[in-house]
Amino acid sequence: MSRRLFNRGGRAAASSTSTSTTTVTALPDYEPLSFPLSDTARQELIELSNNRGAAPYESQLKDSIRHLGLSVSDLNERLRRGQDRLAAVRERREEKGTAKTAEEERLEEEIPEFEKEVERLTRESERALRDTIDRRAELEDGAVVLEELSTTATTNTIAQTRGAAASQSRRRQANGASSDDENPAERQDEDEEGPVTSIVDTFRELRAKKRAEYTNLDVHQRYALNNDYAGFKKLWHEAAAGEDGPPLPDASRWFLSNGEPDMTTPNRDGQNGAQDDDDDDVAVQRETISMNCPLTLLPMTEPYRSRKCPHTFEKAAILDYLTTRGEHQCPQTGCSQMFSRARFDHEFYLDEAMKRRIQRWKQAEQNRRDIDDEDEDEDDANESLVFETEQQARGGGTRGLKREAR
C-alpha cells in the first residue's frame, strides 16, 4: 500500500513539474546589514569600553612576565654559583698541588650539562616573553579600539539625530507649501537620509589599523623599548654576570640585524658582543645604582621604577608624595617628568632586578654581622679564658707564699 502511495506521489510530482514553468528572479547585490545604535546599545558600548572584564587576563599576563624573568634569573644565578664553586675548588687544589677531589670531579661533570640546559630554557623563556608582550599589546590596543568605537558611535548618533531633525523640519516646511510648486525629485532627495555607518565595520577597520601599526614596528621598538623586556634583560644579565660583571649593553644592541635576539650569555669577562670595546667605553656604560630611596634615604623594600624616567622610589614613599589630585614633578632633582597618583599603575612598575639586588645585599650584610658576632663571642671567650688563667696563676702563687711562711 505504501508503494502505491509512493508511486502516485511520484507521478503527481513529475506531471506538475512538466506542466509548470520555471521563473528565475534576479536578486539584488548583497549589502551587509547596518543599523544605527539605540541609546541603550550606545550606553552598553561605552560601559564595555570602560569595563571590559579583561582584568583577570591582564593580571595573568603580568604574572607570566614576572615569573619568566624570575625563573631565568634563578637558573642563571645557580649556574654562576656552580661555576664559581668549581673555580674556587680548582684554584685551591692547584695551590696545594693535590689530586682532584670528588666534589671537583662531580662539578666538572654536572656543570657543562647544566649550562646547556640553562641556555635552552633561557632561549625558550625569552621567546615566550616576546609572545606575552605581543598579547599584552593586543589587549591594550583592544582597549583603545573600544574607546574610539564608543566615541565614533556617539558622534554618529549625534550626526544622525541632527540629520533626522533637519529632514523633519524640511518636511514640515514642504507640507506648508503648495504641492503644485514642489519638485518631486527635490522632495525625494530631502526625504532620503544619509547612510548609516555600521558599527561592526568600524570596529573591524579600527582593529585592522591597530594591528597594522604594531606589525610595522621593528623588533627594537616592540621589545627593546618595552619596560617588561628591559626588566627581563636586567634580571638575566645580573644573574649571569654578577654585580661585579660588565654593565648591561645598550638596548640598541639587544637584537641582531636579522631581527633575532642576541642571546650571547653574559659573563664577567665580557658582555654581549662588546668584548672589543675600550675600557673607557665600558666605564661610561657602567652605572652606579643606589639602593636607597631618594625620598626616604633608606634602603628600599618595594622599589618601583618610573616608566618615564630611570628613577626608582620606595612604593609607599612615592604614593605619599603623589597626592590624590593633579600631577606632580618627579622628586628626583633635575628631572622634569610629571606623574599622577591616578595613573600610578601605568607610570610605575616593580623593579624586580633592583629588588633582588637589595635582597642579596641585605643577606650579605646579615652574613657579615653574623660573622662579626661570632668573632666577638670568640674574642670574649678567649678573654675570659685568659682572665681565668691569670686568676688561677695568682691564686697558685699566693698559696705557695703561704706555705713558705709556715
C-alpha positions in Angstrom: 0.0 0.0 0.0 2.8 2.4 0.8 4.4 1.6 -2.5 1.2 2.6 -4.3 1.1 5.9 -2.5 4.7 6.5 -3.2 4.2 5.8 -6.9 1.2 8.0 -7.1 3.1 10.8 -5.4 6.0 10.4 -7.8 3.8 10.6 -10.8 1.9 13.6 -9.5 5.2 15.4 -8.8 6.5 14.6 -12.3 3.4 15.8 -14.0 3.3 19.0 -12.1 7.0 19.7 -12.9 6.4 19.1 -16.6 3.4 21.4 -16.8 4.8 24.2 -14.6 7.0 27.0 -16.0 10.2 27.8 -14.0 10.7 31.5 -13.3 14.1 32.9 -12.2 14.1 36.2 -10.3 17.3 38.2 -10.3 18.2 39.1 -6.7 19.9 42.4 -5.8 23.5 42.5 -4.8 24.1 41.6 -1.1 24.5 44.5 1.2 25.6 44.0 4.9 23.1 44.9 7.4 23.7 48.2 9.2 21.5 49.8 11.8 22.0 52.9 13.9 22.7 52.2 17.6 19.9 52.9 20.0 20.6 54.8 23.2 20.7 51.6 25.2 23.2 50.0 22.8 25.4 53.1 22.8 25.4 53.2 26.6 26.3 49.5 26.8 29.2 50.1 24.3 30.5 52.9 26.5 30.3 50.7 29.5 32.1 47.9 27.7 34.9 50.3 26.8 35.2 51.3 30.5 34.9 47.9 31.9 35.9 45.1 29.5 36.2 42.4 32.1 39.8 41.8 31.0 41.4 42.4 34.4 42.0 38.7 35.1 43.7 38.3 31.7 45.8 41.4 32.3 46.8 40.0 35.7 47.7 36.6 34.2 49.9 38.3 31.5 51.6 40.4 34.2 52.3 37.4 36.4 53.6 35.4 33.4 56.1 38.1 32.6 57.2 38.3 36.2 57.7 34.6 36.6 59.6 34.3 33.3 62.1 36.9 34.5 62.5 35.3 38.0 62.9 31.8 36.6 65.6 32.8 34.2 67.3 34.8 37.0 67.3 31.8 39.3 68.6 29.4 36.7 71.5 31.6 35.6 72.3 32.5 39.2 72.5 28.8 40.2 74.7 28.2 37.2 77.0 31.1 38.1 77.3 29.9 41.7 78.2 26.4 40.5 80.9 27.8 38.1 82.3 30.0 40.9 82.4 27.0 43.2 84.2 24.9 40.6 86.7 27.7 40.1 87.4 28.0 43.8 87.8 24.3 44.3 90.1 24.0 41.3 92.2 27.0 42.5 92.6 25.6 46.0 93.7 22.2 44.6 96.3 23.8 42.3 97.7 25.8 45.2 98.0 22.7 47.4 99.2 20.6 44.4 96.9 17.7 45.4 94.7 15.4 43.3 91.2 16.2 42.2 88.5 15.8 44.9 85.2 14.0 44.4 83.4 17.4 44.5 85.6 18.8 41.7 85.0 15.8 39.6 81.3 16.0 40.2 81.1 19.7 39.3 83.2 19.1 36.1 80.7 16.5 35.1 77.4 18.3 36.1 78.1 22.0 35.1 78.5 21.6 31.3 75.2 19.7 31.1 73.5 22.2 33.3 74.9 25.0 31.3 73.3 23.6 28.1 70.0 23.2 29.9 70.1 26.8 31.2 70.9 28.1 27.8 68.0 26.2 26.2 65.5 27.3 28.9 66.7 30.9 28.7 66.0 31.0 24.9 62.6 29.5 25.4 61.7 31.9 28.1 62.9 34.9 26.0 60.7 33.7 23.1 57.7 33.2 25.4 58.3 36.7 26.9 58.1 38.3 23.4 54.9 36.4 22.7 53.4 37.5 26.0 54.4 41.1 25.3 52.6 40.8 21.9 49.5 39.6 23.5 49.6 42.3 26.1 50.0 44.9 23.4 47.0 43.4 21.6 45.0 43.6 24.8 45.9 47.3 25.2 45.1 48.1 21.6 41.8 46.4 22.1 41.0 48.8 24.9 41.9 51.8 22.6 39.8 50.4 19.8 36.7 50.1 22.1 37.3 53.6 23.4 37.5 55.0 19.8 34.5 52.9 18.8 32.3 54.3 21.6 33.4 57.8 20.6 32.6 57.2 17.0 29.2 55.7 17.9 28.4 58.8 20.0 29.5 61.1 17.2 27.5 59.2 14.6 24.4 59.2 16.8 24.6 62.9 17.2 25.0 63.5 13.5 22.1 61.2 12.7 19.9 62.9 15.2 20.7 66.3 13.7 20.1 64.9 10.2 16.8 63.5 11.2 15.7 66.7 12.8 16.7 68.7 9.7 14.8 66.3 7.5 11.7 66.6 9.7 12.0 70.4 9.6 12.2 70.3 5.8 9.1 68.0 5.6 7.1 70.4 7.8 8.1 73.3 5.5 7.2 71.3 2.5 3.8 70.4 3.9 3.1 74.1 4.4 3.9 74.9 0.8 1.8 74.3 -2.3 2.1 70.8 -3.7 1.9 72.2 -7.2 5.1 74.3 -6.7 7.0 71.3 -5.3 9.5 69.4 -7.4 9.1 65.6 -6.8 12.8 64.9 -7.4 13.9 67.5 -4.8 11.4 66.1 -2.3 12.8 62.6 -2.8 16.3 63.9 -2.1 15.1 65.7 1.0 13.4 62.6 2.3 16.5 60.4 1.8 18.7 60.3 4.9 22.5 59.7 4.8 23.8 56.2 5.0 24.1 54.6 8.5 27.6 53.7 9.4 27.9 50.0 10.5 29.4 49.8 14.0 30.8 46.3 13.1 32.6 47.6 10.1 34.0 50.5 12.1 35.3 48.0 14.7 36.9 45.9 12.1 38.6 48.9 10.5 39.9 50.2 13.8 41.2 46.8 14.8 42.9 46.2 11.5 44.5 49.7 11.8 45.9 48.9 15.2 47.3 45.5 14.0 49.0 47.1 11.1 50.6 49.8 13.3 52.0 47.2 15.6 53.2 44.9 12.8 55.0 47.8 11.2 57.1 48.3 14.3 60.6 46.8 14.2 61.9 44.5 17.0 63.7 47.3 18.7 60.5 49.4 19.0 58.4 46.4 20.0 60.7 44.9 22.7 63.9 46.8 23.3 61.9 49.9 24.3 59.4 47.8 26.3 59.9 48.0 30.1 58.9 44.4 30.7 61.6 43.2 28.2 64.2 45.5 29.7 63.4 44.2 33.1 63.9 40.6 31.8 67.2 41.5 30.3 68.4 43.1 33.6 67.4 40.1 35.6 69.2 37.7 33.2 72.3 39.8 32.9 72.8 40.4 36.6 72.2 36.8 37.4 74.7 35.5 34.8 77.4 38.2 35.1 77.1 39.1 38.8 77.2 42.5 40.3 80.9 42.8 39.6 80.5 41.9 36.0 80.3 44.2 33.0 77.3 46.5 32.6 74.2 45.7 30.6 74.7 46.6 26.9 72.7 49.4 25.4 69.2 48.4 24.2 70.2 49.1 20.6 72.4 46.0 20.7 69.9 43.5 22.1 68.8 42.4 18.6 70.8 41.4 15.6 70.5 42.8 12.1 68.2 39.9 11.1 65.7 40.7 13.9 66.8 37.8 16.1 67.7 38.4 19.7 71.3 38.5 20.7 71.4 35.5 23.2 75.1 35.7 24.0 75.4 34.6 27.6 76.6 37.5 29.8 79.7 36.7 31.8 82.2 38.6 33.9 84.9 38.8 31.2 82.8 40.5 28.6 79.3 41.5 27.5 77.0 40.7 24.6 79.1 41.5 21.6 81.2 44.1 23.5 84.4 42.2 24.1 86.3 44.5 21.8 85.1 47.7 23.5 87.7 50.0 25.1 87.9 50.3 28.8 86.7 53.9 28.6 83.5 52.9 26.8 82.9 50.2 29.4 83.5 52.7 32.2 81.0 55.1 30.6 78.3 52.4 30.3 78.7 51.2 33.9 76.1 52.9 36.1 76.1 53.5 39.8 72.7 52.5 41.2 71.7 53.5 44.7 69.7 51.1 46.7 68.3 54.0 48.8 65.1 55.7 48.0 65.6 59.4 47.1 62.6 60.3 49.3 63.3 58.3 52.5 67.1 58.0 52.0 66.8 54.4 53.3 67.2 51.0 51.6 64.1 50.2 49.6 61.9 47.2 50.2 59.5 47.6 47.3 61.4 49.5 44.6 59.1 51.0 42.0 60.7 52.3 38.8 59.2 55.0 36.6 58.3 54.2 33.0 59.0 57.8 32.0 62.4 58.3 33.6 65.2 56.0 35.1 64.4 56.8 38.7 63.3 54.3 41.4 61.5 55.0 44.7 60.0 53.1 47.6 56.4 52.4 46.7 54.9 53.8 50.0 57.1 56.9 49.7 56.2 57.8 46.2 52.5 57.2 46.8 52.6 59.6 49.8 54.4 62.1 47.6 51.7 61.9 44.9 48.6 63.5 46.3 45.1 62.4 45.1 44.7 65.3 42.7 46.7 66.8 39.9 50.2 66.0 38.5 53.5 66.3 40.3 57.0 66.6 39.1 59.5 63.7 39.6 61.0 64.2 43.1 64.5 63.4 41.7 66.5 66.6 41.4 66.8 67.7 37.8 64.0 65.5 36.4 61.0 67.3 34.7 58.7 64.3 34.2 55.2 64.6 35.6 53.3 61.8 37.4 49.8 61.4 38.9 48.5 59.1 41.6 45.6 58.1 39.4 47.9 56.6 36.8 50.4 55.1 39.2 49.9 51.5 37.9 50.6 52.8 34.3 53.5 55.1 35.2 55.4 52.8 37.7 56.3 49.2 37.9 58.0 46.9 40.4 61.8 46.7 39.5 62.4 43.0 40.1 66.2 43.3 39.3 66.6 46.1 41.9 64.5 44.1 44.4 66.7 41.0 44.1 69.9 43.1 44.3 68.7 44.7 47.5 67.8 41.3 48.9 71.2 39.9 48.1 72.8 43.0 49.7 70.7 42.6 52.9 71.6 38.9 53.0 75.3 39.7 52.6 75.0 42.3 55.4 73.3 39.8 57.7 76.1 37.2 57.0 78.7 39.8 57.8 77.0 40.7 61.1 76.7 37.0 62.0 80.5 36.6 61.3 81.3 39.7 63.4 79.1 38.4 66.2 80.9 35.0 66.1 84.2 36.8 66.2 83.2 38.9 69.2 81.9 35.8 71.0 85.2 34.1 70.3 87.2 37.1 71.5 85.0 37.3 74.7 85.6 33.6 75.2 89.4 34.0 74.8 89.5 37.0 77.1 87.5 35.1 79.7 89.9 32.1 79.4 92.9 34.4 79.8 91.4 36.0 82.8 90.6 32.7 84.5 94.2 31.5 83.7 95.6 34.6 85.3 93.4 34.2 88.3 94.5 30.6 88.7 98.1 31.6 88.3 97.7 34.3 91.0 95.9 32.0 93.3 98.6 29.4 93.0 101.4 31.9 93.7 99.6 33.1 96.9 99.2 29.6 98.2 102.9 29.0 97.6 103.9 32.0 99.6 101.6 31.0 102.5 103.2 27.5 102.5 106.7 29.1 102.7 105.6 31.3 105.5 104.6 28.3 107.5 
